[in-house]
């Protein structure tokens, strides 16, 4: 018998020769509308990646939105990967927000997949659609087709349509909010990225990546991917490996400068300054100002935390491992609270001067003067 779509016991079945494929069993069972999985525990980027890497997409609708476009882009690629290359002519439909409308999206999602076991419909750049048009998807999202995985991706933006998210919850859809990485949780995020790749990383390596790459998600993931490829699963990412493979210097960076300042190591401080002056593109003073300001602001917290317990100090400073406390311990021995307040005042003045307020000096000459002031300042009464 030739292939065809038939109904057996109320179910659509694709018959191809002697093989019958039950389209309702293609996907894992969908989360129920009142499931706590969707409402109480929103999915993380890592959990969605892990599921999609196994070819599992249990929900019928996925709404991807939020300000960090990188995570949305990567998940969209993985949804596309649910359909084999040879089946994409029939099993994958890509629509684009600027050129589509709700009626077209719903029609594509409601269609019965032909010649393939399943279909994925992806709406890219949905943020370009009008809010009222997005709102028209609510009816479908509340009662989606069992044969389709619909992915609506709002890249770098919040989901539009007043009723869309409410309908998503009602229909058991998965809603993923792609948030920008935050400096306060960056160390933990880097460690999580590294674990996901089957690697470990030294605390100093975390600090180097965090300082030089910062909260730029795409670059962080790409650099960690590179390290995983070069070092191999189970390896430890050391500062030397970062320096060798990414090009970040472990010896001459703001992390090392802060350490030298904390220790009052004059030779190291001015050696690093010389490197910064010779390599201004990779070492802008605005980053140095931020690093020093963060350190001395933290040092003030250290001084005024009543408890002498290292764990209490770490908690007050928001630190994740005890090694991060060393610079503060050294700084506390060299700069009392009054001196720290005076240095913070100097840092504010330095920031204004580098922006041309009250000075036309070269920014690295100003930095030289700042480091000298840090070494010689006597505090708010000095």
N, C-alpha and C positions, 0 to 999 in steps of 0.2 A: 504493500500500500504506500502511496506517495504521502509526503508530509502534509499536515493540515492542522487547523485549530479546531478542536472538538470540545464538547461539554460532556463530562461524565460525572454523574451524581452531583450536579450543580457546580462543578469546578471546571475552570478552563484548563485544558490539557493540550500541549503541543505534541503532536504525533509526528515523528520523523523516522520513516521506515518502521522498524520494530521497536524503536525507543520512544517512550512517553515521558515527558517532563512535566511534573506538576508545578505550575508557575507559582502557586501559593506556598511552596516549600523552598523557593529559591533563597529567600532571606530568613534570618533568624526571627523568632516571634517578636512582634512589635511591642514596645513598652506600652502598658495600658495607660489610659488617660489619667488615672489617679495614682500612678506609680510614683514612689518617693525618689526613684532614681533620677527622673527628669527634674522634679521640682526642688527636692531637698539637697541633692548632690549634683550640681551642674558639672558637666564633663570638663575635664582639663584637656589641654592640647596633647599632653603625653598619653592620656587614656584613649582619646580619639585616634591618635596615630597608631597606637598598639592594636586597637580593634580593626582599623582599616588595613593595617599591614597583614592581618590574618584573613582579609577578604570578608570581614564581617561588618554589616551595616544594619543593625537590628531595627532601627526606626525607619519609617517611610518618608519622613520629612526632616531635613536638617536646615536650621537657620544659622548662618555664620555672620556675625556682625561684631563691631567694636573697632577701636581706633588703631590697633596694630595690624596693618595690612599683611605683614609677612606670614603670620600664622594662618590667616584666611587663604592666602595663595597656596601655601603648602598643603593644607587640607583639601582644597579643590583638586590639586594634582592627584592626591591619593584617592579621592572619589572617582576621578577619571580612570584611575588604575584598577578599579573594581571590574571594569569591562575589558576583556582581552582585546588586543590590537585588531585581530581578525574580525571581531564582532562589533566594532565601533560604528560601522555604517548603519547598523540596525539597533544597537543597544545603547548608544550614547548620543544624547541631544544636548548641544550647547546653545544657550540663548544669551543675549547680551542686553543689559538694562537699557542702554540708550536707544536700542532699535526694536524692542519687543514690548508686549503689553500683557496684562493678566490673562486675557482670553487665550492668547497663543500659548502661554505657559501652562494653563490648566488643560488645554486641548492636548498638548504634548504629554503631560503627566497622566491623563486619563486614557490615552491610547493603549491598546493591547500590544505588547512587544511581539514582533514577528521574527521568526528564524533564529531567535536567541532565547536564552532562559530567563533573562532579566533585562531591565533597562534602567539607566540612570539619566535623569534630566537635571542639568546644571544651569542656573541663572547666574551669570557673572555680572559684576558691576551693577548690582541691583540698586545701589545708592543713587544711580542716575535716573531711576524711575520716579514718577510723581507719587507722593504719599497716598493720594486717593486711588491710584492704580495698584499700588502695593496692597492697599486695604482690600481690594477685590480678591486677593488670594486667600483671605481668611476662611471662606467657605470650604475651599479645597483642603487647606491645612488642617481644619477641624475634622474632616472625613476624607483622608487621602486614599488613593488607589492602592490595592494590595500588590500590584505588579510593578510598582515604580518606586525608586528612591529619588525624591526631589531635593535638590540642594539649592538654597537661595543664599547667595553670598553678597553681603554688603561690605565691600572692601574699604577699610579705614573709616567706617561710619557706623552709627547706631541704626538698628532696623527701623524702617519707616512703617507707617500704617498703624493707627491707634489700636486696632483689634487683632493685629497679626500675632503678637506674642501671646495674647490671651487664648487665641484659637490654637496656637501651637501647644500650649499646655493642655488644652482640652483634648486635642487629637493625639497626644503622646509624642509630639515631635521633640527632637533634641535641639536645644538652643545653646550655642557656644558663643560666649562673648570674648573676643580677642583683645586683651588689655595690653597696654604698653608695659614694658618692664619697668620696675621701679628701683631706684638706687637703694632704698631701704631693705629690699629683699633680693638684691642682685646676687650676693654671694651664694645664697641658697639656690637661686635659679641656675647659676653656673654649675654648682655641684650636681643638681638634678640632671642638667643637660649631659654632663660628663658620665654620670651613672647610666643614663639611657643608652650611651654608646659602649657600655661595658668597661669603662676606664675609671681610674681614681685620679685625684689631683692634690698636690701639696697646697697648703694654705697660701703660701706666697704666690703660687701660680694663679689661684683664684683672684688674689688682689691685683696681680698684673693684668689679667684679662679684664677685670672689672674697671680698672683705672683707664686702660688704653682703648678699650672697645666701648665700655659703658653700656648703656641700655639699648643699643642698636641690635635688635633681635636677629636680623638677617645675617649681620656680620659675625655675631657671636656663634650662631649655629654653624655657619660656613667654616669658621676657624676651628671649631671643635670637631666638625666632620673631617677636616683636613688632618688634624692631629690623630683622630681615630684611625684614619686610613694609613697614615705613616707609621704610627707606633704599634698598632694592632691591639686587639681585644685583650683586656686584662692588664694593660700597661698603666704605669703611673705617669701622669703629666707633671713634669718638673719645670721649674723656671728655666733651666737650660734647654729643655725641649721647646718651650714657648719661644725663647730667644732664637733658637736655631731654625725653627720651622715657620714662625709667624713674623719674625723680625722685630719683636719688642725687646728692647734691651733690659735685662734684669739689673744691670748696674747703674744705668743712668735714666731714671724715670722719677716721676713725682712720688711714687711709693718709697723709693730709696732716699729721696730728698727729705721727705717727712721723717724717716727713720734717723737720718743724720742730724736733722734739727732737734729731734727729741733727745738725742744723745749729746747734743752740743758738740758734734764732731766737725770742727771748723774746716779741716782739710777736705773732708768728703763733701761738705756743703758747697764749697767754692769750686771743687773739681766738677761736681754735677752741674753747677751753674755754667761753667765753661763749656760743657757739652751742650747744654740747652742753647747757649748763645750761638754755637757753631751749627746747630741743627734746629733752627726756629720753627720750621714747618711741622715737625713732629712734637714740638714742645712749646706750644703757645703759653704765654704767661697767664692767660685767663684760666687755664687748667691748673697751673701751679697755685694761683691765688685760691681757687676752690679747694684744692687738696690741703693747703696750709690752714685755710679758714675752718674746714671741717675738722681737722686735727685739733686745733686750739679750742674750738667750740666744744668738742668732745672732752678735751682736757679739763675745761671748766666744769663740765658735768662730773667728771671723775673726782675733782677736788671737792665738790659740794654733795657728793653721795655719802651719806653718813656712815654706811656700813663699810668696813674694810675688807669684807669677803670678796674674793675675785669673782665669784659667780654673781654677786649682787652688782658689782661694778660692770660686769659684762651685760647684765640685764638692763641696767640704766643706760648703757651706751648702745644697746641693740646689737651686740657682737655675738657671733655664733661659735667661735672657738677661742680657747684661752691664748693661743699664739698671737691673736690680734691685740691682746691687752699689753703686750711687751712695750710697744712705743709709748702708750699712756703711762705705764709704770716708770719708764725712763724719763718721760716728759715731766711727770709729777715731781721727780727728784731734782730736776733742773729749773723748773719754772713754777713758782708758787702761784696761788690764785690771783694775787695782785698783779704779778708780772704777766700772767696769762691774759688778764683783762686789758692791760696796756698793749700787748701784742695784737689782740683782736682789733683794737683801735687803730694800730699802725697798718694792719691789713686792709681795713676799710679805706684809710687814706691812700694806700698804695693802689688799690683798685680804682679810685677816682683819678689818680695821677696817670695811670696807664691809659685811661680814657681821655686824656688831654686836659683834665681839670687841674689847673695850677702848675702844670709842668709840661715841658717839651722834650724832656730827656728820653733817650732810647729806653725801651721797656726793660731790657736786660741790665742796663745801668741802674734803673730803678729797683730791679729785683736784687741786685748786688747791695744797694743801700738798705733794702728791707732786711736782708739776711744779717747785715751788720747790726741793724737796730735790734733784731731779735736777740742777738748775742749780747748786746750791751744794755738793753732796756732795764730800768729799775722798778717798773710798775707804775701804778696810777699816781703814786706820790713822788716818783723819781724825776 
